[in-house]
Amino acid sequence: MAATKSQGRSFGLFLVGITTTCAGIALLPGGLGVAVLIIGLVLLAASFAMFLKLKPLEGKPALGAQPAVMKLVGAALSAGGWIVALFGLHLTASVGGRLVITLIGLAISLFGVVFILPSACNKNAIWKS
């Protein structure tokens, strides 16, 4: 997950802090919940302070500028396919009709995710320059 030791320590402390905070929220009605919540919030604050002290990674970024329109089209197709599947369930009462409409919506989503979004991200990839 992390590229350096300090990133790993910060991320590990963040995971412990967020888990402790969630446990504190879950135990809040009890007497121990407030203490656990405060400890979790302190750990989260410490991890955020450690994140701010990290040096930025140096070197060329992995991806260049990507075409925004292609990414938007891919995201729209992905979301649109799920909308077709969701609202298509209300168009017919038969199981076969619902299955066909759902498969069409899934195909639209997969086309956006498998073909459009990767081609948008690979358009200006670092290995092509």
N, C-alpha and C positions, 0 to 999 in steps of 0.2 A: 504494500500500500504506500509506503513512503520511500523517498529516494535517499534520505539521510537519516542519521540517528536522531537528530533533533526533531525532524518531522515525525518520526515514528513515536518518540516520547510524547510529543504534543498530541498526536492522534490517539495514542493509547490512553492518555489522561482524559481526552475528550470523551472517549467511549465509556470509561469508568464513570466520569462525571454525569454523562447523560443517562446512564443506567441507574446510578444512584439517585438522580433527580426524579426519574420515573418511579423508582421504588418509594421515594419519599412522598410523591403525590398519591401513590396507591395506598400508603400507610397513613395518610394525613389524618383520618379520623382518630387514630390511636395516638398515644403519647409519644411513641418513638418516631412517628412520621415527620414531625416538624424538625427534629434533629437530623434525620436522614436527608430531608429536603435541603436544609441549610448546608450540610456537608456536600451534597451534590452540586448545589449552586456555586459554592466556593471552588470546587474542582473544575467546574465549567469556566468560571472566571479565570482561574489559573491557566487552563488550557488555551483560552483565547489570548491571554497575555503572552504565552509561549508562541502561539501562532504569529503574533505581531512581531516578535523578535526574529523570526526566521528570515534568512536571506533569500531573495528571489533566485530561482534557478537561472543559471546563465546559459547562453547559447541560443541558437536559432530555434524559433518555435516549430513544433512538429507539423503544423498545418499553416498554410498561407491563407489569404483572404478567400472566403468561399462565397459563391453566388447566393445572395439572400433569396432571390425569387425562386430558385430551384428548391431551396430548403423549405420555403413556405409552401410550395406546391406539394412537396413530399409530406410535410406535416398535415396539410389540409386533406390530402388523400387518405392518410392514415386515420385521422379523426373522422373524415367523411364516411369511410367504410364502416366504422363502428356505429355511426349515426344511422346509416342504411340498415344495418343489422338490428339496431335497437328499435327504430320506428317501423321497420318492415314486419316486425312481429304483430303489429296492430292492423296490418293490411288484410290479413287472411286468418281464418280460424283453423284451417287444415294444417296438420303437422308437416305434410310434404311441401306445401307452399311456404311455410315458415322456414323449413330447412333450406329450400332453394334461395330464398331472400337472404338468409343468414350467410350462406356460402358465398353469395355474390358480394355482400358487404365485407366478408373476410378476404375475398380475393382483391377487392379494391384496397383494403388496408395493407395487405401483403405487397401489392404492387408498389405502393408508396414507400414502404419500409425497405423492401428488398432491391428495388430498381432505382427509384428517384433519389432517395436520401443518400445512398452510397455514391451515386454518380455526382451528386452535388458536393459531397465532402472530398471526393477524389479529384475534382476538377483542377484544383490548385494545390495538390499535395506536395510535400517537401521533396519527395523522391522524383517528382516530375520536373523539378527545376534544375 
